[in-house]
Amino acid sequence: MIRTTPSAVNLQPWKVKIVNDNNLKQELAPHIPSGQTQALTCSHMLILCANIDWESHIEKTIENMKKAYASEESLKYYQMVVNAMFTRAPNSDKRIIESQKNVFLAAASAVFGAKSLGIDSCIIQGFNVDAVSKTLKLKSNLIPTLIITLGYAVDSPSPKNRLPEEDIFF
Ligand SMILES: Cc1cc2nc3c(=O)[nH]c(=O)nc-3n(C[C@H](O)[C@H](O)[C@H](O)COP(=O)(O)O)c2cc1C
């Protein structure tokens, strides 16, 4: 599901660290103050990282397009939209913002995908980004953005508390 998530100019500007090792979960838990319980009791934890190394992804996407015999025209168009993206995000701070927007969509795919398989999840934003990066020894192009804990619920969830339709749609 995460892999099929749409992204701006098909950049797929994310990498996902899958954690199921209990020792690693224990190392990470103190850095996830708003999700310590889930971090320790989940089956798997996904650390969704924004990846600002766009160049490597673009190169691979163009290679794949060529392998699929994409027309010169579509390659040209792709290069044009990619260039526009680079113009919009000329430095790493802006690239982080752009990448993170896409990561949030990948997170939604993961959560709904898991639910479709009967697996519950919790999205966690409240964690110490630097400490998680350090623990996972992440390269500088990867910025941990969201953590998703996955597992089977031990109890039945309380009913969803959501705003009524009229407060949302206009
Ligand atoms: C972007 C985002 C960040 C979140 N961060 C946290 C978090 O740090 N800790 C936590 O316990 N839940 C976190 N949540 C979960 C929300 O609190 C939860 O989805 C919301 O309260 C609705 O709960 P429900 O889906 O169980 O009804 C986050 C959800 C989203 C979408």
The ligand as an SDF file (V2000), in Angstrom:
LIG
                    3D

 31 33  0  0  0  0  0  0  0  0999 V2000
   -0.3570   13.5520   11.9920 C   0  0  0  0  0  0  0  0  0  0  0  0
   -0.7850   12.7770   13.2090 C   0  0  0  0  0  0  0  0  0  0  0  0
   -0.0170   12.8150   14.3530 C   0  0  0  0  0  0  0  0  0  0  0  0
   -0.3770   12.0680   15.4840 C   0  0  0  0  0  0  0  0  0  0  0  0
    0.4560   12.0370   16.5650 N   0  0  0  0  0  0  0  0  0  0  0  0
    0.1180   11.2660   17.6270 C   0  0  0  0  0  0  0  0  0  0  0  0
    0.9970   11.1460   18.7270 C   0  0  0  0  0  0  0  0  0  0  0  0
    2.0750   11.7280   18.7610 O   0  0  0  0  0  0  0  0  0  0  0  0
    0.6380   10.3500   19.7610 N   0  0  0  0  0  0  0  0  0  0  0  0
   -0.5500    9.6600   19.7600 C   0  0  0  0  0  0  0  0  0  0  0  0
   -0.8300    8.9350   20.7190 O   0  0  0  0  0  0  0  0  0  0  0  0
   -1.3970    9.7530   18.7170 N   0  0  0  0  0  0  0  0  0  0  0  0
   -1.0950   10.5260   17.6640 C   0  0  0  0  0  0  0  0  0  0  0  0
   -1.9330   10.5980   16.5840 N   0  0  0  0  0  0  0  0  0  0  0  0
   -3.2120    9.8470   16.6170 C   0  0  0  0  0  0  0  0  0  0  0  0
   -4.3840   10.7800   16.8170 C   0  0  0  0  0  0  0  0  0  0  0  0
   -4.3640   11.2970   18.1140 O   0  0  0  0  0  0  0  0  0  0  0  0
   -5.6850    9.9960   16.5260 C   0  0  0  0  0  0  0  0  0  0  0  0
   -5.6820    9.5610   15.2020 O   0  0  0  0  0  0  0  0  0  0  0  0
   -6.9110   10.8600   16.7780 C   0  0  0  0  0  0  0  0  0  0  0  0
   -6.9870   11.2240   18.1050 O   0  0  0  0  0  0  0  0  0  0  0  0
   -8.1710   10.1130   16.3870 C   0  0  0  0  0  0  0  0  0  0  0  0
   -8.2070    8.8910   17.0470 O   0  0  0  0  0  0  0  0  0  0  0  0
   -8.9740    7.6480   16.4260 P   0  0  0  0  0  0  0  0  0  0  0  0
   -8.5330    7.5190   15.0110 O   0  0  0  0  0  0  0  0  0  0  0  0
   -8.5680    6.4760   17.2770 O   0  0  0  0  0  0  0  0  0  0  0  0
  -10.4180    7.9370   16.5050 O   0  0  0  0  0  0  0  0  0  0  0  0
   -1.5910   11.3180   15.4660 C   0  0  0  0  0  0  0  0  0  0  0  0
   -2.3730   11.2990   14.2900 C   0  0  0  0  0  0  0  0  0  0  0  0
   -1.9760   11.9940   13.1770 C   0  0  0  0  0  0  0  0  0  0  0  0
   -2.8110   11.9100   11.9220 C   0  0  0  0  0  0  0  0  0  0  0  0
  1  2  1  0
  2  3  1  0
  2 30  2  0
  3  4  2  0
  4  5  1  0
  4 28  1  0
  5  6  2  0
  6  7  1  0
  6 13  1  0
  7  8  2  0
  7  9  1  0
  9 10  1  0
 10 11  2  0
 10 12  1  0
 12 13  2  0
 13 14  1  0
 14 15  1  0
 14 28  1  0
 15 16  1  0
 16 17  1  0
 16 18  1  0
 18 19  1  0
 18 20  1  0
 20 21  1  0
 20 22  1  0
 22 23  1  0
 23 24  1  0
 24 25  2  0
 24 26  1  0
 24 27  1  0
 28 29  2  0
 29 30  1  0
 30 31  1  0
M  END
$$$$
